[in-house]
């Protein structure tokens, strides 16, 4: 006599095992012991499978774009892989939105080298990531802009900007880490019109005399963290432009370069205000400026407020603390209309090669307000004589000890 209950159990067990086998054959993995946990595998899109050649000569831009499109338009977790080797590429656009699971990964293990023909770049960027929500960039590789042969074109302030090595354009929820940038044509990294960007453990290098090779530049960006990186360039190590909110810059080693800067602000009539910036626990070595805010004459009427420079070490820095609201004053006689307020310089120490290491040079029509100088200790490097501070059109207050002393007057 057959036990109907036992037979039913056997049939159900067989059905479960059969379904599991079918799912496995379909590429779907199930854990019968933990049915709510999915172990999804990551599809890898290796650029060499899309005819990229690591010969240090061939332009692989098309192969990179094809591999990205395949990864972006896939279903499930996806990774674009640039393996070890030297891959040359001209202008590359990684555009979304993507159907792949968030975040999509771009892993750069090898070296990307910019194509050496200037006519290959038409959009102001060498590599651009655009309209993507959720992306991780990593891998330990190098992005080499080979800018030496381009810099002669970038010395004019009125000429078109040279291509940025990597641009985040309208990108949300991005993480970049463990990558190297070398000798960009223009800026090394730019983040614009983007939200929630985390950049950490990046190494950026270019000669101190390379023009306009900012390390990381932000504009119209919200919620950005830039941390734990080493940056040395021919311009600002980090520059914070207009339209930025809630920015953290921490544990940066800067030099050579022009320092850690807010601005320049107010160059274009469409610019918008800046609010909420903290630059903390950074070291500057041999830079022309340290903690700097700079705005243009004849600017639109915007604001820059709630800015903190704190716990910063200066080594042989020319201008450790500077507010300069008189950019381009020879061609634009009208004073700057950028209103600076709630500005804090706290716990700044080290050495300077300038007799005037603290300069607050604000707009006469919109004077700076709420400028704090707290616990400043700067000593001269070499026989440059006693140090002093200067001030114009600024309302400031002092906390703790100051060396050099605070300005005695601020006309």
C-alpha positions as CSV (number, residue, x, y, z in Angstrom):
1,X,0.0,0.0,0.0
2,X,1.4,3.4,-1.0
3,X,1.6,6.1,1.6
4,X,-0.1,9.1,-0.2
5,X,1.4,11.7,2.1
6,X,4.9,10.4,1.6
7,X,4.4,10.2,-2.2
8,X,3.2,13.8,-2.3
9,X,6.3,14.9,-0.3
10,X,8.6,13.1,-2.8
11,X,6.9,14.7,-5.8
12,X,7.1,18.2,-4.2
13,X,10.8,17.7,-3.4
14,X,11.5,16.6,-7.0
15,X,9.6,19.7,-8.3
16,X,11.7,22.0,-6.1
17,X,14.9,20.4,-7.3
18,X,13.8,20.5,-10.9
19,X,13.0,24.1,-10.7
20,X,16.4,24.8,-9.1
21,X,18.2,23.0,-11.9
22,X,16.3,24.9,-14.5
23,X,17.2,28.2,-12.8
24,X,20.8,27.2,-12.6
25,X,20.9,26.3,-16.3
26,X,19.4,29.8,-17.0
27,X,22.2,31.5,-15.1
28,X,20.1,32.3,-12.1
29,X,21.6,31.2,-8.8
30,X,19.4,30.2,-5.8
31,X,20.3,29.3,-2.3
32,X,17.7,26.7,-1.1
33,X,18.8,27.2,2.5
34,X,18.5,31.0,2.3
35,X,15.8,31.7,-0.3
36,X,15.8,35.4,0.3
37,X,19.6,35.8,-0.5
38,X,20.5,36.2,-4.2
39,X,24.0,35.5,-5.4
40,X,24.1,37.4,-8.6
41,X,27.2,37.1,-10.7
42,X,28.8,40.1,-12.3
43,X,29.1,40.2,-16.1
44,X,32.5,41.4,-17.2
45,X,32.9,43.4,-20.4
46,X,36.6,43.3,-21.2
47,X,37.5,46.0,-23.8
48,X,39.9,43.5,-25.5
49,X,36.8,41.4,-26.5
50,X,35.6,44.5,-28.3
51,X,38.8,44.7,-30.4
52,X,40.8,47.1,-28.1
53,X,44.5,46.6,-28.7
54,X,47.2,47.3,-26.0
55,X,49.9,48.3,-28.4
56,X,50.4,51.9,-27.1
57,X,49.5,53.3,-30.6
58,X,46.1,52.3,-31.9
59,X,43.1,54.6,-31.1
60,X,40.8,52.4,-29.0
61,X,38.1,55.0,-28.5
62,X,35.5,53.0,-30.5
63,X,36.2,49.8,-28.7
64,X,35.9,51.5,-25.3
65,X,32.5,53.0,-26.3
66,X,31.2,49.7,-27.6
67,X,32.2,47.9,-24.5
68,X,30.6,50.5,-22.3
69,X,27.3,50.4,-24.3
70,X,27.2,46.6,-23.9
71,X,27.8,46.9,-20.1
72,X,25.4,49.8,-19.7
73,X,22.6,48.2,-21.6
74,X,23.0,44.8,-20.0
75,X,20.7,43.2,-17.4
76,X,22.1,42.5,-14.0
77,X,25.5,43.5,-12.4
78,X,28.0,44.7,-15.0
79,X,31.7,45.7,-15.1
80,X,33.6,47.4,-17.8
81,X,37.2,46.1,-17.6
82,X,40.3,47.8,-18.9
83,X,42.9,45.1,-18.3
84,X,46.6,45.6,-17.9
85,X,48.4,47.1,-20.9
86,X,48.8,50.4,-22.6
87,X,45.6,51.4,-24.4
88,X,45.6,54.6,-26.4
89,X,42.2,56.4,-26.9
90,X,40.9,59.6,-28.3
91,X,37.7,61.3,-27.2
92,X,35.4,58.8,-25.2
93,X,31.8,59.3,-24.1
94,X,30.3,56.9,-21.6
95,X,26.7,57.9,-21.7
96,X,23.6,56.6,-19.9
97,X,21.1,56.0,-18.5
98,X,21.9,52.3,-18.0
99,X,19.7,49.3,-17.5
100,X,22.5,47.4,-15.7
101,X,22.1,47.0,-11.9
102,X,23.4,49.9,-9.8
103,X,26.2,50.6,-9.4
104,X,27.9,49.7,-12.7
105,X,31.6,49.3,-12.3
106,X,34.5,50.7,-14.4
107,X,37.7,48.9,-13.4
108,X,40.9,50.4,-14.9
109,X,43.8,48.0,-14.3
110,X,46.0,49.2,-17.1
111,X,47.1,52.5,-18.6
112,X,44.9,54.7,-20.6
113,X,46.9,57.1,-22.8
114,X,45.4,60.1,-24.6
115,X,45.6,60.1,-28.4
116,X,48.1,62.6,-29.5
117,X,46.1,64.4,-32.2
118,X,44.4,67.6,-30.9
119,X,41.7,67.4,-33.6
120,X,40.4,64.2,-31.9
121,X,38.9,66.3,-29.1
122,X,35.8,68.4,-29.8
123,X,33.8,68.5,-26.6
124,X,36.2,69.8,-23.9
125,X,36.7,66.4,-22.4
126,X,38.9,63.4,-23.1
127,X,36.8,60.9,-21.2
128,X,33.2,61.9,-20.1
129,X,30.8,60.0,-18.0
130,X,27.3,61.4,-18.6
131,X,23.7,60.8,-17.4
132,X,24.6,57.8,-15.2
133,X,23.1,57.0,-11.8
134,X,25.2,54.7,-9.7
135,X,28.8,54.0,-10.8
136,X,32.1,52.8,-9.2
137,X,35.5,53.6,-10.8
138,X,38.5,51.8,-9.4
139,X,41.3,49.4,-10.4
140,X,44.7,51.0,-9.6
141,X,45.4,51.9,-13.2
142,X,46.6,55.2,-14.7
143,X,44.9,57.8,-16.8
144,X,47.7,59.6,-18.7
145,X,46.7,62.8,-20.6
146,X,50.1,63.1,-22.2
147,X,49.6,66.9,-21.9
148,X,53.2,67.9,-22.6
149,X,52.5,68.3,-26.3
150,X,49.2,70.2,-25.7
151,X,50.2,72.7,-22.9
152,X,51.6,75.2,-25.4
153,X,48.0,75.7,-26.6
154,X,46.7,76.3,-23.0
155,X,48.7,79.3,-21.9
156,X,46.3,81.9,-23.2
157,X,43.5,82.8,-20.7
158,X,41.2,83.7,-23.6
159,X,41.7,80.5,-25.7
160,X,39.4,77.5,-25.4
161,X,40.2,75.2,-22.5
162,X,42.1,72.1,-23.2
163,X,40.3,68.7,-22.7
164,X,39.7,67.5,-19.1
165,X,41.0,64.0,-18.5
166,X,37.8,62.8,-16.8
167,X,34.5,64.6,-16.5
168,X,31.5,63.6,-14.4
169,X,28.6,65.3,-16.2
170,X,25.1,64.9,-14.8
171,X,26.1,61.9,-12.8
172,X,24.5,60.8,-9.5
173,X,25.9,58.5,-6.8
174,X,29.4,58.0,-8.1
175,X,32.5,56.7,-6.3
176,X,36.1,57.0,-7.7
177,X,39.1,55.5,-5.8
178,X,42.5,54.0,-6.2
179,X,43.4,55.5,-9.6
180,X,46.3,57.6,-10.9
181,X,46.1,60.6,-13.1
182,X,49.2,62.0,-14.9
183,X,49.8,65.0,-17.1
184,X,46.3,66.0,-18.1
185,X,45.9,68.3,-21.1
186,X,43.5,70.6,-19.1
187,X,42.0,69.8,-15.7
188,X,42.5,66.2,-14.4
189,X,39.0,65.6,-13.0
190,X,35.9,67.7,-13.2
191,X,32.6,67.2,-11.5
192,X,29.7,69.2,-12.8
193,X,25.9,69.1,-12.6
194,X,26.2,66.1,-10.4
195,X,25.0,64.8,-6.9
196,X,26.6,62.5,-4.3
197,X,30.2,62.0,-5.6
198,X,32.9,60.4,-3.5
199,X,36.5,60.7,-4.7
200,X,39.2,59.1,-2.5
201,X,42.7,57.6,-2.7
202,X,43.5,59.4,-5.9
203,X,47.1,60.3,-7.0
204,X,47.3,63.2,-9.4
205,X,50.7,64.4,-10.9
206,X,51.7,67.1,-13.4
207,X,54.7,69.5,-13.5
208,X,54.4,72.7,-11.4
209,X,54.7,74.8,-14.6
210,X,52.0,73.0,-16.6
211,X,49.2,75.5,-17.3
212,X,45.6,75.1,-16.1
213,X,46.1,71.5,-15.0
214,X,43.8,71.7,-11.9
215,X,43.7,68.5,-10.0
216,X,39.9,68.3,-9.2
217,X,37.4,71.0,-10.1
218,X,33.8,71.2,-9.0
219,X,31.0,73.3,-10.4
220,X,27.2,73.0,-9.8
221,X,27.9,69.9,-7.7
222,X,26.1,68.9,-4.5
223,X,27.3,66.5,-1.8
224,X,30.9,65.8,-2.8
225,X,33.6,64.3,-0.7
226,X,37.3,64.5,-1.8
227,X,39.5,62.7,0.6
228,X,42.8,60.9,1.3
229,X,44.6,61.9,-2.0
230,X,47.9,63.3,-3.2
231,X,47.7,66.1,-5.7
232,X,50.5,68.0,-7.4
233,X,49.8,70.1,-10.5
234,X,50.5,73.4,-12.3
235,X,47.3,75.0,-11.0
236,X,44.9,74.5,-8.1
237,X,45.1,71.1,-6.4
238,X,41.4,71.4,-5.7
239,X,39.2,74.2,-7.0
240,X,35.6,74.7,-5.8
241,X,33.5,76.6,-8.4
242,X,30.0,78.2,-8.4
243,X,26.8,76.4,-7.6
244,X,28.4,73.9,-5.2
245,X,26.7,72.8,-1.9
246,X,27.9,70.6,1.0
247,X,31.5,69.9,0.0
248,X,34.1,68.2,2.1
249,X,37.9,68.2,1.2
250,X,39.9,66.3,3.8
251,X,43.4,64.8,4.2
252,X,44.8,66.1,1.0
253,X,48.5,66.5,0.4
254,X,48.9,69.4,-2.1
255,X,52.0,70.5,-3.9
256,X,53.3,71.7,-6.3
257,X,50.4,73.9,-7.4
258,X,48.3,76.9,-6.5
259,X,46.7,75.6,-3.4
260,X,43.2,74.7,-2.2
261,X,40.9,77.3,-3.7
262,X,37.4,78.6,-3.8
263,X,36.8,80.0,-7.2
264,X,37.4,81.8,-9.3
265,X,33.9,82.9,-8.8
266,X,31.9,85.5,-10.8
267,X,33.6,85.2,-14.2
268,X,30.3,84.4,-16.1
269,X,26.9,86.0,-15.8
270,X,25.1,82.7,-15.3
271,X,27.0,81.6,-12.2
272,X,25.1,80.7,-9.0
273,X,25.9,80.9,-5.3
274,X,28.1,78.5,-3.2
275,X,27.3,77.3,0.3
276,X,28.8,74.8,2.7
277,X,32.5,73.9,2.2
278,X,34.9,72.4,4.7
279,X,38.5,71.9,3.9
280,X,40.2,70.2,6.8
281,X,43.3,68.2,7.8
282,X,45.3,69.1,4.7
283,X,49.0,69.7,4.1
284,X,50.4,72.1,1.4
285,X,54.0,71.9,0.4
286,X,55.7,74.6,-1.7
287,X,52.5,75.9,-3.2
288,X,52.0,79.5,-4.4
289,X,48.8,79.8,-2.3
290,X,47.3,77.9,0.6
291,X,43.7,78.5,1.7
292,X,42.4,80.9,-1.0
293,X,39.2,82.5,-2.1
294,X,39.2,84.4,-5.4
295,X,36.5,86.3,-7.3
296,X,36.3,88.3,-10.4
297,X,35.6,92.0,-10.8
298,X,32.3,93.0,-12.6
299,X,30.7,89.7,-11.5
300,X,27.1,88.7,-11.2
301,X,25.5,89.2,-7.8
302,X,26.0,85.9,-6.0
303,X,27.1,84.7,-2.6
304,X,29.7,82.3,-1.1
305,X,29.1,81.5,2.5
306,X,29.7,78.9,5.3
307,X,33.3,78.2,4.3
308,X,35.8,76.5,6.7
309,X,39.5,76.1,6.2
310,X,40.6,74.2,9.3
311,X,43.6,72.2,10.7
312,X,45.9,72.9,7.8
313,X,49.7,72.7,7.7
314,X,51.7,74.9,5.4
315,X,55.3,74.2,4.4
316,X,57.1,77.0,2.5
317,X,53.8,78.3,1.1
318,X,53.9,81.8,-0.5
319,X,50.4,83.0,0.3
320,X,49.0,80.8,3.1
321,X,45.7,82.7,3.7
322,X,44.3,84.9,1.0
323,X,41.0,86.4,0.0
324,X,41.4,88.1,-3.4
325,X,38.2,89.7,-4.8
326,X,40.1,91.6,-7.5
327,X,40.7,89.1,-10.3
328,X,41.0,90.6,-13.7
329,X,40.8,94.1,-12.3
330,X,42.7,95.7,-15.2
331,X,40.1,94.7,-17.8
332,X,37.1,94.9,-15.4
333,X,37.3,98.0,-13.3
334,X,34.0,97.5,-11.5
335,X,34.3,95.8,-8.1
336,X,33.2,92.2,-7.5
337,X,29.6,91.6,-6.6
338,X,30.3,88.2,-5.0
339,X,29.3,88.5,-1.4
340,X,31.6,86.5,1.0
341,X,30.3,85.8,4.5
342,X,30.7,83.3,7.3
343,X,34.4,82.5,6.3
344,X,36.6,80.7,8.8
345,X,40.4,80.2,8.9
346,X,41.1,78.0,11.9
347,X,44.2,76.2,13.3
348,X,46.5,77.0,10.4
349,X,50.2,76.6,11.0
350,X,53.6,76.2,9.3
351,X,56.1,78.2,7.3
352,X,55.8,80.9,4.6
353,X,58.1,82.5,2.1
354,X,56.0,85.7,2.0
355,X,56.3,88.8,4.3
356,X,52.5,89.1,4.2
357,X,51.1,85.6,4.7
358,X,47.5,86.7,5.6
359,X,45.7,88.9,3.0
360,X,42.0,89.8,3.2
361,X,41.4,91.8,0.1
362,X,37.6,92.1,-0.3
363,X,35.2,94.0,-2.5
364,X,34.5,97.6,-1.6
365,X,30.8,97.4,-2.7
366,X,30.1,94.1,-1.0
367,X,32.6,93.8,1.9
368,X,33.4,90.4,3.4
369,X,31.5,89.7,6.6
370,X,32.0,87.2,9.4
371,X,35.6,86.3,8.6
372,X,37.2,84.4,11.5
373,X,41.0,84.2,12.1
374,X,41.6,81.6,14.9
375,X,44.8,80.1,16.1
376,X,47.1,81.0,13.2
377,X,50.8,80.3,13.6
378,X,52.9,81.0,10.5
379,X,56.7,81.5,10.7
380,X,59.1,82.8,8.0
381,X,61.1,80.4,6.0
382,X,64.4,82.0,5.4
383,X,65.6,85.6,6.1
384,X,62.5,87.5,5.0
385,X,62.0,89.6,8.1
386,X,59.0,90.1,10.3
387,X,55.6,89.0,9.0
388,X,52.4,91.0,8.9
389,X,48.7,90.8,7.8
390,X,46.8,93.1,5.5
391,X,43.1,93.8,5.1
392,X,40.7,95.9,3.0
393,X,36.9,95.9,3.1
394,X,36.5,93.0,5.5
395,X,34.7,92.6,8.8
396,X,36.8,90.0,10.7
397,X,37.1,88.7,14.3
398,X,39.9,87.0,16.1
399,X,40.1,83.9,18.4
400,X,43.1,82.4,20.1
401,X,46.7,83.4,19.2
402,X,47.7,84.9,15.9
403,X,51.1,84.9,14.4
404,X,51.4,87.2,12.4
405,X,49.2,89.6,14.4
406,X,45.8,90.4,12.9
407,X,45.6,93.6,10.8
408,X,45.3,96.7,12.9
409,X,42.9,98.4,10.5
410,X,40.7,97.3,7.6
411,X,39.9,100.2,5.3
